[in-house]
């Protein structure tokens, strides 16, 4: 069943907001990573986001029908998928060239589409694959146009496969969370799964610390750094995950993944506001990404009105 016009509009809004938040995190995380351990940053993001999610649960209207009893095995698997995504993403980025890893991440809608076909037997709306080509190609152009990138600097370094698996974990989580927990509402769904993921990620950090792979900060964060940490936790996890799950519930994982590819475009815009002028290739690639998404939404809206 095709989503209604109202659902398409809501999905466009929440998914673009999620992409905007994730795009803003790129320069913020890059700045924090210069002084703080990536493992601590990943864990702190979840910890700081949890109070916001659970406060939203308390303030939100409960579901009209009583939800099914929680199955803790399923909840554990959902949290494990989120944790696997975080761990594999960290290692993948660390063991891949930045440009190569960015291109692999731009292919996320491809993996999401394939996984949805395998798990759900879902079909894609008319024109989806044309949009998919536009969005992925535009994203790659954005990466290729990065100022200061050395020509011919690509090369496989071993982390690329981890990034693909990380994206498959996130898509699997997105699909199963809607199947298993959507009757509790998107806020409770996001809070429950993020809580389990934060506990599991805390265990991972403890193991990394025991093995000597975690570096504690040598000085307390400055007020600006505290603000940046709160930003990536409250917005990057609590708000963005909630927006993502809401969008997925409306249009599915493959279409939602198209919107996720606009995050680097927003990052470029924010960087431009901070005085970093983008290259013409980045601007052109950004127009292709956003244009592809716009064309898809126009096509879907027309189909919903018939």
N, C-alpha and C positions, 0 to 999 in steps of 0.2 A: 504494500500500500504506500502510495507516494505521500510525503508530508504535505500539510496544508500550507497556504500562503503565510498564515500567521506563524506556523512552526518554522518555516524557512527564514522569515525575518528575525525571529528570536534566535535561531541558530546562528545566523550571520552575525548578529550583534555580540552574542556571548563568545563565539569562537574568535572573532576579530579582536575582542578585548583580551582574551587569553593570549593570542599571538602578540598583541601589543605588550602585555606584561612580560611574556617570555623573551621578547625582543629587547626590552629594557634591561633584562637581567644579564644579557651578554656583556655589556661594558661594565656593569656593576660587579659581576663575578670576576671578571678579568682584573679589576682593580683590587678586590679583596684577596684574590689568589696570590698577589705579589707579597703578601705579609702573613697569610694564614693558610693552614693545611686544608687541602681539598676535602679530606674525609670529615674534618670538623665542620666545614662549611655545609657539606651535604646533610649531615645529621642535624645541625642547628637549624637549618631551613625547616625540617619537618617538626622539630620541637616547638619552634616559634609559631608555626602555622596552626598547631593543634588547638590552642585556646580559642582562636578565632572561629575555627570550624565548630567546636563544641558549643560555644556561645550562640552561634547561628542555629545549631540544632535546638537549643533550649528556647530560643525566641521564635522559631518557625512553627507553622501550623502542622500538627501531626497528620499522618495519612488518613484518608477517609475510612479505609478498610484496614483492619489489623494486619500487620505484615506477618509473613511466615516466620517461624522460629529460626533464630540464627543457627547456621551450621558452621561450627568453628573450624572444621577442616577446610571448607571453602574459603572462609575469611582468611585463614592462614595462607592459603595458596594465593589469594589476591594480594595480601601484604608481601608475600615472598616475590611475586612478580614485580611489584613496585620497587622492592629492595634490589632485586636482580638488575632492573633497569638502571638504578642509580650506580650500582657497583660496576656493571659492565660499561656504562657510559664513561665513568671516571677512568677506568683502565683503557678503554678504547681511545679516548681523546689523548691520553698520556702516551700511547704507543702508536700514534698515527700522525702523519703530517697534518697540520691544521687545515690546509686547503683540501686535502684528500678526505679528511674526516667530515668536513663541512659538506662536500659533495655526496658522501655516503648518507649523511643525515637528510639531505634534500630528497633522497629517494624514499623517504619514509612512507609517502602515500602508496608506493608500489607494494611494499611489504604489507601494509594495512589492507590493501585490496585483495592480495593473494590470501592472506590469513582469513579474512571475512568470507571469501569464497570457499575455503576449505572447512572452516568451522560452522558456518551458517548456510552454505550453499546460496549465498546472496547474489543477486544480480545487480549490476550497476545501471544507473539511469542513462538514457540516451545522451550521447555526447560526452560521457564521463571520461573516456580514455583519451579523447582529444584534449580535454581540459587537463588531464593528468600529464600528458606530454608537455603542454604549455607551462604548467606550474613547475615541474621538475627541471625542464630546460631553462626556464627563467631563473630558478634558484641557482643552477650551476653557473649561469652567466654572472649572477651577483657575486659568487665566490671567485670566479676567474677575474672579475674586475676589481678585486681588493687592491687598494693602493699599496705599493711597496712589496707586493708578492713577487718573488724572484721567478723569472721565466723558467719553465721546465723543472719546477721544484716538486713535482708530484712523485709519488713512489709508495709502494705498499710496504708498511713497516710492521704488520701483524695485528694492529688494533682495529682494522677495518671490519673484520669478521665479528669482533665483539660488539661493534656499534650496530651491525645488522641484527644480531641476537638481542641487543638491548631494545631496539625498536620493535622487534617481534614480541618481546615480553610486555612492552607497554600496550601494544595493540591487543594482545591476549587479555591483559588486565581490563582494558576498556570494553571489550566484548563481554567477558564473563561477569564483570561487575554489573552490567545492565541486566544480564540474565538472572543473576542470583540475588541482587540487592535493590533493584529499582523500585520494588514495592515499598521500600522504606523512604523513598524520596532521595533526590540527588545530594542534598546537604548531609543527611545521615550516612548515605553511601560513601561520600568523600571522607567524612570524619572517621568512620569505622576503618576503612582501608588504610588511611593515612596513619591512624594510631598504631595499627599492627605493623605497618612499614617502619614507623619510627622506632618501635621496640626492636625489630629485627636489624635495622640499620645500626642501632646502638650496640647490639651484640657484635656485628661486623666490625665496628670501630674499636670495640674492646679487644677483639682478636688482633686487629691490625696494630693496636697499641702494644699488646703483649709481644708481638713479633718485631717490634721496633720500627714499624713503618708509619707511625703517626707522630707528627711534630707539633708540640704544644707552643702556643705563641709566647714570645719573650717579653711582651708588653701588653697592657690592657688596651682594648680598642678605643679609639678617639670617638668623640660624639658623632662625627660624620660617619665613621665606620659602623658605629652602632645603628645609625639610621639606615645604612646600606644593608646591614644584616637583617634588620627588621623588614626592610623592603622585600628582600628575596624570600623571607620566610612567610610573612603575612600575605603578600601579593603573589610571589612566585610559587608557593605551595598551596596555601589555603584558598585564596581567591581563584588562582588560575586553574587548579585541579577541579574546583567546583564548576567553574565555567566550562571547562573541557568536558566533564561528565554530563553536564546539562546539554551541551551541543551534541555529544554523541547520542544521547537519548532521543534527540529530535531528528537527526539526519544520518546517523550511523558513523562507524569509524572511518571508512574510506573517504567520505566527503569531508569529515572533520579534519582529517590529515592534510587535505588540500589547504585548509585555512592555516594549519600549523606551519606550512612552508612560507607564510608571509612574515613570520617572526624576524628573520634576518633583514627583511625589507624595513620593518619598523625600527630595527636596531640601527640601520643606516641613517634613517631619518633623525633618530635621537642623536646619533653621533654628529650629524650635520648641524643640529642645533647647538652642540657643544663645540663647534668650530672645526670639525674634521670634514673637509669637503669630500663628497663621494666622487668616484670616477664615473665617466659617462656610461661605462659598461654596467656598473651597479645600478644606475638610474634606469637604464634600458631593461635590465633584468627584472628590476622591481616592477616596472610597468607591465611586463609580460606576466609575472606572477599574479598581481592584483587584477589585471585584465582577464586572465584565464578564470579566476575565481568569480569575477563579476559576470562573465559570459555564462558560466555554469548556473549561477543563481538566477539570472534572467531566464534562462531556458527552463529551469525547474519551476519558477514562478508562473510562467506561461502554461506549463503542463498542469500545474495545480489548479489553474483557473478554468480549465476546459471541463 
